[in-house]
Amino acid sequence: MPQQERVVAVGLLTERDLRALGQSFKRAYPLEQNYEFQDLLTAIDHADRDYRTGAKTAAS
């Protein structure tokens, strides 16, 4: 069985970001304009804040 590649990053990028990354960036999955991910962004912001301040999270 072939070894699967690990996912190392997931990001929310603008079209300008993708252009800056150039042709070497191979996989991008566009989201619909009306796709709502505010809850995800809020959770990421909280996790980032907790990480930077050394706070313990439920997942720790």
DSSP file (Angstrom, degrees, kcal/mol; ACC not computed):
  #  RESIDUE AA STRUCTURE BP1 BP2  ACC     N-H-->O    O-->H-N    N-H-->O    O-->H-N    TCO  KAPPA ALPHA  PHI   PSI    X-CA   Y-CA   Z-CA
    1    1 A M              0   0    0      0, 0.0     3,-0.1     0, 0.0     2,-0.0   0.000 360.0 360.0 360.0 129.9    0.0    0.0    0.0
    2    2 A P        -     0   0    0      0, 0.0     2,-0.3     0, 0.0     0, 0.0  -0.342 360.0-105.9 -67.0 145.7    1.5    3.4   -1.0
    3    3 A Q        -     0   0    0      1,-0.1     2,-0.2    -2,-0.0     0, 0.0  -0.535  35.2-128.1 -71.1 132.4    2.3    5.8    1.9
    4    4 A Q        -     0   0    0     -2,-0.3     2,-0.3     1,-0.1    -1,-0.1  -0.561  20.7-114.6 -81.2 146.4   -0.2    8.6    2.1
    5    5 A E        -     0   0    0     -2,-0.2     2,-0.2     1,-0.1    -1,-0.1  -0.594  30.0-122.3 -77.6 140.1    1.0   12.2    2.2
    6    6 A R        -     0   0    0     -2,-0.3     2,-0.5     1,-0.1    -1,-0.1  -0.577  20.0-118.1 -79.2 143.5    0.4   14.0    5.5
    7    7 A V        +     0   0    0     -2,-0.2     3,-0.1     1,-0.1    -1,-0.1  -0.739  36.0 174.7 -77.4 124.2   -1.6   17.2    5.4
    8    8 A V        +     0   0    0     -2,-0.5     2,-0.3     1,-0.3    -1,-0.1   0.590  58.6  14.0-109.9 -14.6    0.8   19.9    6.7
    9    9 A A        -     0   0    0      2,-0.0     2,-0.4     0, 0.0    -1,-0.3  -0.971  47.2-169.6-161.3 144.8   -1.2   23.1    6.2
   10   10 A V        +     0   0    0     -2,-0.3     2,-0.3    -3,-0.1    -3,-0.0  -0.998  25.6 172.9-131.0 132.7   -4.7   24.3    5.5
   11   11 A G        -     0   0    0     -2,-0.4     2,-0.7     2,-0.0    -2,-0.0  -0.964  36.1-130.8-142.7 157.4   -5.2   28.0    4.7
   12   12 A L        +     0   0    0     -2,-0.3     2,-0.3     0, 0.0    -2,-0.0  -0.943  40.7 177.8-106.8 112.5   -7.7   30.5    3.6
   13   13 A L        -     0   0    0     -2,-0.7     2,-0.2     4,-0.0    -2,-0.0  -0.845  25.6-131.6-119.8 150.9   -6.1   32.5    0.8
   14   14 A T     >  -     0   0    0     -2,-0.3     4,-2.1     1,-0.1     5,-0.1  -0.474  36.5-104.8 -86.7 168.6   -7.3   35.3   -1.5
   15   15 A E  H  > S+     0   0    0      1,-0.2     4,-2.3     2,-0.2     5,-0.2   0.875 125.0  55.6 -61.1 -35.9   -6.8   35.1   -5.3
   16   16 A R  H  > S+     0   0    0      2,-0.2     4,-2.2     1,-0.2    -1,-0.2   0.901 104.9  52.3 -62.9 -40.9   -3.9   37.6   -4.8
   17   17 A D  H  > S+     0   0    0      1,-0.2     4,-1.8     2,-0.2    -2,-0.2   0.929 109.1  49.8 -59.3 -45.3   -2.3   35.2   -2.3
   18   18 A L  H  X S+     0   0    0     -4,-2.1     4,-1.3     1,-0.2    -2,-0.2   0.898 109.2  51.1 -62.3 -41.0   -2.5   32.4   -4.9
   19   19 A R  H  < S+     0   0    0     -4,-2.3     3,-0.2     1,-0.2    -1,-0.2   0.902 108.9  52.0 -62.2 -39.8   -1.0   34.5   -7.6
   20   20 A A  H  < S+     0   0    0     -4,-2.2    -1,-0.2     1,-0.2    -2,-0.2   0.845 106.1  54.2 -66.3 -33.3    1.9   35.4   -5.2
   21   21 A L  H >< S-     0   0    0     -4,-1.8     3,-0.5    -5,-0.2    -1,-0.2   0.792 100.2-162.2 -71.6 -27.3    2.5   31.7   -4.5
   22   22 A G  G ><  -     0   0    0     -4,-1.3     3,-1.4    -3,-0.2    -1,-0.2  -0.199  40.5 -36.2  80.3-169.0    2.8   31.1   -8.2
   23   23 A Q  G 3  S+     0   0    0      1,-0.3    -1,-0.2    -4,-0.1    -2,-0.1   0.649 122.6  73.4 -68.6 -17.6    2.6   27.9  -10.3
   24   24 A S  G <  S+     0   0    0     -3,-0.5     2,-0.9     1,-0.0    -1,-0.3   0.707  75.6  86.9 -73.6 -16.9    4.4   25.8   -7.6
   25   25 A F    <   +     0   0    0     -3,-1.4     3,-0.1    -7,-0.2    -1,-0.0  -0.747  59.4 175.0 -83.2 110.2    1.2   25.9   -5.5
   26   26 A K        +     0   0    0     -2,-0.9     2,-0.6     1,-0.2    -1,-0.2   0.773  50.4  50.8 -96.4 -28.5   -0.6   22.9   -6.9
   27   27 A R        +     0   0    0      2,-0.0     2,-0.4     0, 0.0    -1,-0.2  -0.924  53.1 151.0-124.6 114.7   -3.8   22.3   -4.9
   28   28 A A        -     0   0    0     -2,-0.6    -3,-0.0    -3,-0.1     0, 0.0  -0.999  25.1-157.9-135.8 136.6   -6.4   25.0   -4.1
   29   29 A Y        -     0   0    0     -2,-0.4    -2,-0.0     0, 0.0     0, 0.0  -0.926  19.7-137.7-117.8 106.3  -10.1   24.3   -3.6
   30   30 A P        -     0   0    0      0, 0.0     2,-0.3     0, 0.0    -2,-0.0  -0.288  13.2-141.6 -65.5 145.6  -12.2   27.5   -4.1
   31   31 A L        -     0   0    0      1,-0.1     2,-0.1     4,-0.1     0, 0.0  -0.786  24.7-102.1-103.0 150.0  -15.0   28.2   -1.7
   32   32 A E    >   -     0   0    0     -2,-0.3     3,-1.8     1,-0.1    -1,-0.1  -0.406  31.6-119.1 -64.3 147.2  -18.4   29.6   -2.7
   33   33 A Q  T 3  S+     0   0    0      1,-0.3    -1,-0.1    -2,-0.1    -2,-0.0   0.828 114.3  50.5 -58.1 -33.0  -18.7   33.3   -1.9
   34   34 A N  T 3  S+     0   0    0      2,-0.1    -1,-0.3     0, 0.0     2,-0.3   0.377  79.0 126.0 -90.5   6.4  -21.6   32.6    0.4
   35   35 A Y    <   -     0   0    0     -3,-1.8     2,-0.6     1,-0.1    -4,-0.1  -0.482  53.3-145.5 -66.2 126.5  -19.7   29.9    2.3
   36   36 A E        +     0   0    0     -2,-0.3    -2,-0.1     1,-0.1    -1,-0.1  -0.849  37.7 151.1-102.3 121.6  -19.9   30.8    6.0
   37   37 A F     >  +     0   0    0     -2,-0.6     4,-2.4     2,-0.1     5,-0.2   0.028  30.1 121.1-134.5  27.5  -16.9   30.0    8.1
   38   38 A Q  H  > S+     0   0    0      1,-0.2     4,-2.5     2,-0.2     5,-0.2   0.883  76.5  54.9 -60.5 -38.7  -16.9   32.7   10.8
   39   39 A D  H  > S+     0   0    0      1,-0.2     4,-2.2     2,-0.2    -1,-0.2   0.905 109.0  48.4 -61.7 -40.1  -17.2   30.0   13.5
   40   40 A L  H  > S+     0   0    0      2,-0.2     4,-2.5     1,-0.2    -2,-0.2   0.931 111.4  48.9 -64.7 -46.2  -14.0   28.4   12.2
   41   41 A L  H  X S+     0   0    0     -4,-2.4     4,-2.6     1,-0.2    -2,-0.2   0.895 111.2  50.7 -61.3 -40.0  -12.1   31.7   12.0
   42   42 A T  H  X S+     0   0    0     -4,-2.5     4,-2.4     2,-0.2    -1,-0.2   0.916 110.5  48.9 -63.4 -43.6  -13.2   32.5   15.6
   43   43 A A  H  X S+     0   0    0     -4,-2.2     4,-2.5     2,-0.2    -2,-0.2   0.893 111.6  49.6 -63.8 -39.9  -12.0   29.1   16.8
   44   44 A I  H  X S+     0   0    0     -4,-2.5     4,-2.7     2,-0.2     5,-0.2   0.927 110.4  50.3 -64.4 -44.5   -8.7   29.6   15.0
   45   45 A D  H  X S+     0   0    0     -4,-2.6     4,-2.4     1,-0.2    -2,-0.2   0.915 112.3  47.3 -59.2 -43.9   -8.3   33.0   16.5
   46   46 A H  H  X S+     0   0    0     -4,-2.4     4,-2.7     2,-0.2    -2,-0.2   0.923 112.9  48.1 -64.4 -44.7   -9.0   31.7   20.0
   47   47 A A  H  X S+     0   0    0     -4,-2.5     4,-2.4     2,-0.2    -2,-0.2   0.899 112.3  49.4 -63.2 -40.6   -6.6   28.8   19.6
   48   48 A D  H  X S+     0   0    0     -4,-2.7     4,-2.6     2,-0.2    -2,-0.2   0.922 111.8  48.3 -64.4 -44.5   -3.9   31.1   18.3
   49   49 A R  H  X S+     0   0    0     -4,-2.4     4,-2.0    -5,-0.2     6,-0.3   0.931 112.6  48.6 -61.0 -46.1   -4.3   33.5   21.2
   50   50 A D  H  X>S+     0   0    0     -4,-2.7     5,-1.9     1,-0.2     4,-0.9   0.897 111.5  50.1 -62.0 -40.4   -4.2   30.6   23.7
   51   51 A Y  H ><5S+     0   0    0     -4,-2.4     3,-0.6     1,-0.2    -1,-0.2   0.932 111.7  47.6 -62.7 -46.4   -1.1   29.2   22.1
   52   52 A R  H 3<5S+     0   0    0     -4,-2.6    -1,-0.2     1,-0.2    -2,-0.2   0.826 117.5  41.8 -66.9 -31.4    0.7   32.6   22.2
   53   53 A T  H 3<5S-     0   0    0     -4,-2.0    -1,-0.2    -5,-0.2    -2,-0.2   0.485 110.2-118.8 -95.0  -2.9   -0.3   33.2   25.8
   54   54 A G  T <<5 +     0   0    0     -4,-0.9    -3,-0.2    -3,-0.6    -4,-0.1   0.666  56.0 160.9  76.2  16.0    0.4   29.6   27.0
   55   55 A A      < -     0   0    0     -5,-1.9     2,-0.3    -6,-0.3    -1,-0.2  -0.420  42.0-117.0 -70.8 145.1   -3.2   29.0   28.0
   56   56 A K        -     0   0    0     -2,-0.1     2,-0.2     2,-0.0    -1,-0.1  -0.648  32.1-160.3 -80.3 137.3   -4.4   25.4   28.4
   57   57 A T    >   -     0   0    0     -2,-0.3     3,-1.3     1,-0.1   -10,-0.0  -0.674  34.4-102.1-112.4 171.1   -7.2   24.4   26.0
   58   58 A A  T 3  S+     0   0    0      1,-0.3    -1,-0.1    -2,-0.2    -2,-0.0   0.819 123.8  52.3 -60.5 -31.2   -9.7   21.6   26.2
   59   59 A A  T 3         0   0    0      1,-0.2    -1,-0.3     0, 0.0    -3,-0.0   0.603 360.0 360.0 -81.7 -11.1   -7.6   19.7   23.6
   60   60 A S    <         0   0    0     -3,-1.3    -1,-0.2     0, 0.0    -2,-0.2   0.481 360.0 360.0 -75.4 360.0   -4.4   20.1   25.7
